Amino acid sequence: MTTALITGSTAGIGAAFARRLAADGHDLVLVARDTRRLREQATELHDRHGIEAEVLAADLSEDKGIETVADRLGDRRNPVDLLINNAGFGNKGRYLEVSMADELTMLKVHCEAVLRLTSAAAESMRERGRGGIVNVASVAAFVPRGTYGASKAWVVQFTQGAARDLAGTGVRLMALCPGFVRTEFHQRAGMGTDNIPGWMWLDADKLVAAALTDLARGRSVSIPDPRYKALMGLVKVTPRGLLGGVTSRTGRKYGPR
């Protein structure tokens, strides 16, 4: 029986990972801020799938929370075989419309926490010669639009670089880059989504299934849907100057308000 640790496990993509991994027979370490929701989730997954689900309440915007999860990842007696760095959020507003405190909190969760937790997990996994890490980024990482996209671009670059450095050790790293997913993400940020076309929305459970397949294939970046693969293919061949204008106009038309 292997163990997976999932940050931001109680909603959205994190919850979809928890459902899928529990169904596949993995024990879980569930990480989020809300203890009540964590306990409810752990009980449901245990009762439905017969797996062990450990609850770990932690706020990854604070050093104490990061340290708590890093310590669990470094526990050699109860090793974690798969880390899903999923915790994250969005800020409503353009650059300079969002407070500096909120911007720094985003960087703490999206970048510093991902770096520290990946490092804690990878060190332990390398010693055992096996393990997997999925860092949830976004297709926003590939377009020049906003601090959210910039933080996710860091996640992609960091993950790809770490994957190369750890090649041959038995530790696999992958950046997961979804598009719009039907979760609580936009609601929590106070963003309306009525203006986003239906074809752009992804199902979290299907996304997770595709991501796990890509991880098993050894990919360091996963864009788990043909529609977004095609869009990102166009992004690669579009001049950066033109791309900036297009993404700005598209964001105003289709981006969350």
QUIUR-V182205 format. One record per backbone hydrogen bond with DSSP energy under -1.0 kcal/mol. NH is the residue of the N-H (numbers start at 0). CO is the residue of the C=O. Records with the same first field share a line. If there is no record, write none. Layout:
# QUIUR-V182205
NH = CO / CO
This chain:
# QUIUR-V182205
3 = 26
4 = 81
5 = 28
6 = 83
7 = 30
8 = 30
14 = 10
15 = 11
16 = 12
17 = 13
18 = 14
19 = 15
20 = 16
21 = 17
22 = 18
23 = 19
24 = 21
25 = 20
26 = 1
27 = 51
28 = 3
29 = 53
30 = 5
31 = 55
37 = 33
38 = 34
39 = 35
40 = 36
41 = 37
42 = 38
43 = 39
44 = 40
45 = 41
46 = 42
47 = 43
48 = 44
49 = 45
53 = 27
55 = 29
57 = 31
61 = 58
65 = 61
66 = 62
67 = 63
68 = 64
69 = 65
70 = 66
71 = 67
72 = 68
73 = 69
74 = 71
80 = 2
81 = 2
82 = 131
83 = 4
84 = 133
85 = 83
96 = 93
102 = 98
103 = 99
104 = 100
105 = 101
106 = 102
107 = 103
108 = 104
109 = 105
110 = 106
111 = 106
112 = 107
114 = 110
115 = 111
116 = 112
117 = 113
118 = 114
119 = 115
120 = 116
121 = 117
122 = 118
123 = 119
124 = 120
125 = 121
126 = 122
127 = 123
128 = 124
129 = 124
130 = 169
131 = 80
132 = 171
133 = 82
134 = 173
135 = 84
136 = 175
138 = 177
140 = 137
141 = 138
142 = 139
144 = 142
149 = 145
150 = 146
151 = 147
152 = 148
153 = 149
154 = 150
155 = 151
156 = 152
157 = 153
158 = 154
159 = 155
160 = 156
161 = 157
162 = 158
163 = 159
164 = 160
165 = 161
166 = 163
168 = 165
171 = 130
173 = 132
174 = 219
175 = 134
176 = 221
181 = 201
182 = 180
187 = 183
188 = 184
189 = 186
190 = 185
195 = 192
199 = 196
200 = 197
201 = 179
206 = 202
207 = 203
208 = 204
209 = 205
210 = 206
211 = 207
212 = 208
213 = 209
214 = 210
215 = 211
216 = 212
217 = 214
218 = 213
221 = 174
224 = 222
228 = 224
229 = 225
230 = 226
231 = 227
232 = 228
233 = 229
234 = 230
235 = 231
242 = 238
243 = 239
244 = 240
245 = 241
246 = 242
247 = 243
248 = 244
249 = 245
250 = 246
251 = 247
252 = 248
253 = 249
254 = 250
256 = 191
